[in-house]
């Protein structure tokens, strides 16, 4: 809600996430009014400014205009989010690795034109969705994920295979060989 009559040129984005692996839940909160972290906030600049009157609520839409989506992908996702997620898919902790693979699933679902390789193995059908199956504790579902990956192999860019899918699978296989079942 606008606190005064003004023009909006961008949005500030922050997140909070609970870590529940231990006995107590710890929440990482990157809001500007919380204790600062190295994650900080992200500013998304709008291609077209928006005039707002005091008390007016921002309207949300289900899809950003193509130029705003492109600007978001090129200025935020590719240089900032994607490198972090790529590092996370090979984390030693399986729960961190799985969370990062889930983020790639969100990119596949929400930005399929920008990330066609990731979108190739995403499906609204949970049984055929690589991202929901590969992080599952059930062996059958992980096998479904691998079958989906093999089926779409020709449509996945080699760069994405080498930088995301293979490192994640190798790290997961190491865990399996060491008896980790997360």
HUWO-V54052 format. One record per residue. N is the residue number from 0. D_LAST is the distance of its C-alpha to the last C-alpha in Angstrom with 2 decimals. Layout:
{{N:D_LAST} {N:D_LAST}}
//
This chain:
{{0:41.83} {1:44.44} {2:46.01} {3:49.16} {4:50.87} {5:49.30} {6:47.80} {7:44.04} {8:43.24} {9:39.47} {10:36.44} {11:34.31} {12:30.58} {13:28.13} {14:24.77} {15:22.87} {16:19.16} {17:17.51} {18:14.78} {19:13.38} {20:10.74} {21:13.72} {22:16.42} {23:18.53} {24:17.98} {25:19.35} {26:20.84} {27:21.73} {28:24.92} {29:26.98} {30:29.97} {31:33.30} {32:34.38} {33:31.38} {34:31.06} {35:30.88} {36:27.72} {37:27.55} {38:26.08} {39:29.43} {40:30.50} {41:31.27} {42:34.66} {43:35.09} {44:38.75} {45:40.34} {46:42.66} {47:45.05} {48:45.71} {49:45.81} {50:48.61} {51:47.62} {52:49.92} {53:49.32} {54:47.26} {55:46.10} {56:42.48} {57:40.58} {58:40.02} {59:36.74} {60:36.70} {61:34.07} {62:34.74} {63:36.12} {64:39.22} {65:38.51} {66:39.96} {67:37.87} {68:34.65} {69:35.69} {70:36.54} {71:33.18} {72:31.29} {73:33.60} {74:34.00} {75:30.58} {76:27.76} {77:28.69} {78:29.79} {79:27.41} {80:24.29} {81:23.57} {82:23.78} {83:21.40} {84:18.86} {85:19.41} {86:18.73} {87:15.52} {88:14.02} {89:14.14} {90:12.97} {91:11.53} {92:8.96} {93:6.09} {94:6.78} {95:10.35} {96:10.21} {97:9.04} {98:11.74} {99:14.19} {100:13.80} {101:14.45} {102:17.54} {103:18.72} {104:18.52} {105:20.78} {106:23.14} {107:23.31} {108:24.13} {109:26.53} {110:28.15} {111:28.29} {112:31.63} {113:30.53} {114:27.31} {115:28.28} {116:25.74} {117:22.84} {118:24.80} {119:25.34} {120:21.86} {121:21.76} {122:23.09} {123:23.96} {124:23.08} {125:19.40} {126:19.35} {127:20.72} {128:18.85} {129:16.81} {130:15.05} {131:13.95} {132:12.95} {133:11.21} {134:8.39} {135:8.22} {136:6.18} {137:9.77} {138:11.17} {139:14.45} {140:13.44} {141:11.91} {142:15.26} {143:17.11} {144:15.84} {145:17.12} {146:20.28} {147:20.86} {148:20.58} {149:23.01} {150:25.31} {151:25.68} {152:25.80} {153:29.53} {154:29.21} {155:26.58} {156:28.26} {157:27.77} {158:27.21} {159:24.17} {160:22.83} {161:23.31} {162:22.19} {163:19.12} {164:17.91} {165:18.39} {166:16.97} {167:13.70} {168:13.58} {169:14.70} {170:12.10} {171:9.34} {172:11.62} {173:12.03} {174:8.46} {175:8.92} {176:12.34} {177:11.44} {178:9.42} {179:5.98} {180:3.82} {181:0.00}}
//
